[in-house]
């Protein structure tokens, strides 16, 4: 990973630059897989290692996929541990803090060279409050144990990270933070507040345990070669999911069900374009395979047993069908088709005769009325 700071040669915006030394942004170069025209960054957070609802299988599946794709880079979005013993809430965990830290380090060690940033969430704040320090948080402890503390961005407790991701000659400023919001149902609440204060192509936070993606388009100004141009910009909003199942407090408050997983952002090389894969689990089929014992091909003995069962089932089905047919057939009375046809012809003949009789009677009535009319007229005359 290249974290060198360099001067961006892309478009600049109208604004007041803050202190150049204090506000100089890190630039992280994201490698591109040969044959692709994009790079990928996965935003993983709210692991809650040690929680009774921790989805270990899914996290291991994601780690495996990341390891198999060495060009992918990772941002850890905070709330990596449960640390219930440092909380006032009802404990919902299986391991003590030391064991949780040990497990987390073992999970992410295979991908430590792909991590570019480690954020701290509300659960890591418990550690900072207990240790009474904001300079050396839990993220520094984890990075130190992984020997990557000088290679990753570590903003610390309650902090977000504004960073520029460089993909070939394209630059993508993004802002990530764990977040702190109780807006579980209206998922875009904090993202909207972030959009008021920060204008970059991507804003992302965790904390809500929801995968949520939205975006909006706004008008701005671009300076190119001393000239100013009206421009249209697009900003993506992203909540980054979780790796923990439905916990007791969530069920008690009837919070929305969580969808386990983490989104991926694609940053394109030949054009300034950003794509969000919010359901990476389904898109790349991460963690959706069957257990190994179900994936092994069946043996010859298994095939023979299966063939025999199929034959027995076929025989049973045919027997049941035949019995049902015989029973049904025996209950059907015999039908005299010729008799029915003869009866139908007879009824049609009777209907035709009845119509002729009615026509004849109508004709006679009309003639009789005419004769009466003639006789009446003669009498009057």
Residue, then its C-alpha position, 0 to 999 in steps of 0.5 A: x500500500x502506498x500512502x505517500x502524500x502528493x499534490x493532486x493534479x485534478x480539478x480544484x474547488x472554490x474554498x478556504x484551505x485550512x492549515x496546510x500542515x495539519x490538514x494535509x490529506x493522506x493519499x492511498x493508492x489502491x491496486x487494480x487487478x490485471x484485466x480490470x478497469x476498476x479497483x475495489x475497497x470493502x467497508x467492514x464493520x460492526x463485527x462484535x467479536x465475542x457477542x452471542x450473536x456474532x456471525x463467525x462463519x460469515x466473517x471467516x467467509x469474507x476474510x477468505x474472499x479478501x485473501x483470495x483477492x489480494x488487490x482488494x483493500x479493507x476499511x474496518x468501520x469500528x465496533x469490532x469487539x463487543x466488550x459488554x463488561x465495560x458497558x452498563x447494558x445487559x451483557x450479551x457476550x461469550x468471551x471476556x475482553x482479552x479473548x475478544x482481542x485475541x480472536x479479532x487479531x487472529x481473524x484479520x491477520x491473514x489480510x493485515x497487508x490489505x487493511x488501509x484504515x481502522x476506525x473506532x466505534x462506540x464499543x471501542x469508546x468503552x475501552x478509551x473511557x476505561x483507560x482514560x485516554x483518547x490518544x492511544x485507543x484500541x485500534x492502535x493496540x490491534x494495529x501494533x499486534x499486527x505490526x501494521x501501526x505505521x501502515x494504516x490510518x488510525x484516527x482514534x476514538x470518536x474520529x472519522x477519516x477523510x482520505x483520498x483513494x488513488x486509482x491510476x490517475x483518478x482521485x476519489x476523496x472519501x469520508x468514513x466514520x463509525x457514526x453515532x445515531x439512533x435513527x434505525x428506521x430512517x437510515x439516511x438521517x446521519x448521512x444527510x447530516x454528513x452531507x451538509x458538512x462534507x462534499x466528497x464522492x462517498x460518505x460512509x458510516x456503520x453503527x446502525x447494523x444496516x446495509x443502506x445505499x443512496x445518493x444525490x446529485x448537486x451542482x458545483x463549480x470546477x476550476x480548470x486552467x484558470x477558468x471556472x465551469x458549472x459542474x454536476x457532482x454525485x455523492x454516494x451515501x452508504x451504511x456499512x452493515x454488520x456481522x452480528x445477528x438479531x440481538x436481545x435489545x434489537x428484538x425488544x425494541x422491534x428494530x429492523x432485521x439485520x442483513x449480515x455482510x459488508x458493501x464494496x465500492x468500485x473505483x474506476x480507472x479511466x473515468x471518474x466514476x464510483x459504483x457501490x455493491x451494497x449486497x456483496x455477499x450475493x454479488x460474489x456469493x461470499x459465505x453462501x456455499x454449503x459446508x464441506x461435508x455436503x460438497x464432497x462428491x458421492x461415492x459409488x456406494x452412495x450412488x447405489x443406495x440412491x438408485x435403489x431408493x429411486x426404484x423403490x419410490x418409483x414402484x410405490x408411486x406406480x402402485x398407488x396410482x394404479x390402485x387409485x385408478x382402479x378404485x376410481x374406475x370401479x365407481x364410475x357407472x356405465x354410460x350408454x352413449x348411443x342412448x344419450x344421442x338418441x334422447x338428445x335427437x328426440x328432445x330436439x325433434x320435440x322442441x321443433x314440433x313445439x315451435x311449429x305448433x306455436x307458430x301455427x297458433x299465432x297465425x290462427x289468432x292473427x287471422x281470427x282478429x283480422x276477420x273480427x275487425x272486418x265484420x265489425x267495420x261492416x256492422x258500423x257501415 
